[in-house]
Amino acid sequence: MDFDLNDEQRQLKDSVERLLAASYGDLNKRMGYMKEPKGYSAALWKQYADLGLLAVPFAEEHGGLGQGLTETMIIAEAFGRALVIEPYFATVVLSGGVLRHSGNEALLKELVPAIVEGKLTLALAHQERQARYDIAD
């Protein structure tokens, strides 16, 4: 098995790391982002959308780039290393993953374009009291 990144994957990794070094390299910037109305940088979120980072795991037919798990992990690893506060993991990885595997074509057509454009963020609510969730169970 070959676990080396191909040229496109290395280019993605380098691009994301450069972007994050410029936008998260200074603690004062991070503190400023946290003080914004959404609790993160709406401008950076829009930039992630413009660069296609939010579109990576979604199918092309829904407005995504149709990339694989490796490309998503490259982005997630870089975001984790930079301690990014924008809701990439919650929106694209967790909620987006549930959405992609739901089989609900109407929902995919409705929500994925908004996620890809950076207009919609999601949170996965899988442990709610009203859903008979019992932490002791």
C-alpha positions as CSV (number, residue, x, y, z in Angstrom):
1,M,0.0,0.0,0.0
2,D,1.2,3.5,-0.9
3,F,0.2,6.1,1.7
4,D,2.2,8.9,0.0
5,L,0.2,12.0,-1.1
6,N,0.0,12.5,-4.8
7,D,1.0,15.9,-6.4
8,E,-2.5,17.4,-6.2
9,Q,-2.9,16.3,-2.5
10,R,0.5,17.8,-1.6
11,Q,-0.5,21.0,-3.4
12,L,-3.8,21.1,-1.4
13,K,-1.9,20.5,1.8
14,D,0.6,23.3,1.1
15,S,-2.1,25.7,0.1
16,V,-4.2,25.1,3.2
17,E,-1.2,25.3,5.5
18,R,-0.1,28.6,3.9
19,L,-3.6,30.1,4.2
20,L,-3.8,29.1,7.9
21,A,-0.3,30.3,8.7
22,A,-1.3,33.7,7.4
23,S,-4.7,33.8,9.1
24,Y,-4.0,31.9,12.3
25,G,-0.3,32.5,12.9
26,D,-1.0,35.2,15.4
27,L,-2.9,34.7,18.7
28,N,-4.4,38.2,18.6
29,K,-6.0,37.3,15.2
30,R,-7.6,34.2,16.8
31,M,-8.9,36.3,19.7
32,G,-10.3,38.8,17.3
33,Y,-12.1,36.1,15.4
34,M,-13.6,34.8,18.6
35,K,-15.1,38.2,19.3
36,E,-16.9,38.4,16.0
37,P,-20.7,38.0,16.2
38,K,-20.7,34.3,15.1
39,G,-17.7,33.4,17.4
40,Y,-15.5,32.8,14.3
41,S,-14.4,34.7,11.2
42,A,-17.2,34.9,8.7
43,A,-14.6,36.3,6.2
44,L,-12.4,33.2,6.6
45,W,-15.4,30.9,6.3
46,K,-16.3,32.7,3.0
47,Q,-12.7,32.3,1.9
48,Y,-12.8,28.6,2.7
49,A,-15.9,28.4,0.5
50,D,-14.3,30.4,-2.3
51,L,-11.3,28.1,-2.3
52,G,-13.5,25.0,-2.5
53,L,-12.5,23.7,0.9
54,L,-16.1,23.3,2.0
55,A,-16.9,21.5,-1.3
56,V,-14.3,18.8,-1.1
57,P,-16.2,15.7,0.1
58,F,-19.5,16.5,-1.6
59,A,-20.5,14.9,-4.9
60,E,-20.2,17.1,-8.0
61,E,-23.9,16.6,-8.8
62,H,-24.7,18.4,-5.6
63,G,-22.2,21.3,-6.1
64,G,-19.2,19.7,-4.5
65,L,-15.8,18.7,-5.8
66,G,-16.3,14.9,-5.4
67,Q,-12.9,14.4,-3.7
68,G,-12.2,11.6,-1.3
69,L,-11.5,11.0,2.3
70,T,-7.8,11.7,1.9
71,E,-8.4,15.3,0.8
72,T,-10.9,15.9,3.6
73,M,-8.4,14.5,6.1
74,I,-5.6,16.8,4.7
75,I,-7.8,19.8,5.3
76,A,-9.0,18.6,8.7
77,E,-5.4,17.9,9.8
78,A,-4.3,21.3,8.8
79,F,-7.3,22.9,10.5
80,G,-6.6,20.9,13.7
81,R,-2.9,21.9,13.7
82,A,-3.9,25.6,13.4
83,L,-6.7,25.2,16.0
84,V,-9.1,26.7,13.5
85,I,-12.4,27.8,15.2
86,E,-14.6,27.9,12.2
87,P,-17.1,25.1,12.2
88,Y,-15.5,23.0,9.4
89,F,-15.6,19.7,11.4
90,A,-19.2,20.2,12.6
91,T,-20.5,21.3,9.2
92,V,-18.5,19.5,6.6
93,V,-17.3,16.3,8.3
94,L,-19.9,15.4,10.9
95,S,-23.2,16.8,9.6
96,G,-22.0,16.7,6.0
97,G,-21.1,13.0,6.4
98,V,-24.6,12.2,7.9
99,L,-26.2,14.2,5.1
100,R,-24.1,12.4,2.3
101,H,-25.0,9.0,3.7
102,S,-28.7,9.8,4.3
103,G,-29.8,8.9,0.9
104,N,-32.2,11.8,0.9
105,E,-31.6,13.3,-2.5
106,A,-34.0,16.2,-1.9
107,L,-32.2,17.2,1.2
108,L,-28.8,16.9,-0.5
109,K,-29.9,19.2,-3.3
110,E,-31.3,21.7,-0.9
111,L,-28.5,21.9,1.7
112,V,-25.2,21.0,0.0
113,P,-25.1,24.0,-2.3
114,A,-25.6,26.3,0.7
115,I,-22.8,24.5,2.7
116,V,-20.4,24.6,-0.3
117,E,-21.1,28.4,-0.7
118,G,-20.4,29.0,3.0
119,K,-24.0,30.2,3.5
120,L,-25.0,27.4,5.9
121,T,-23.4,25.9,8.9
122,L,-24.7,22.8,10.6
123,A,-24.4,21.0,13.9
124,L,-25.1,17.3,14.5
125,A,-27.6,16.9,17.3
126,H,-27.4,13.2,18.1
127,Q,-27.7,13.2,21.9
128,E,-30.7,15.2,23.0
129,R,-32.8,14.7,26.1
130,Q,-36.1,14.8,24.2
131,A,-34.7,12.0,21.9
132,R,-34.6,9.6,24.9
133,Y,-30.9,10.0,25.2
134,D,-29.7,8.5,28.6
135,I,-26.1,9.2,29.4
136,A,-26.2,6.3,32.0
137,D,-27.4,3.8,29.4
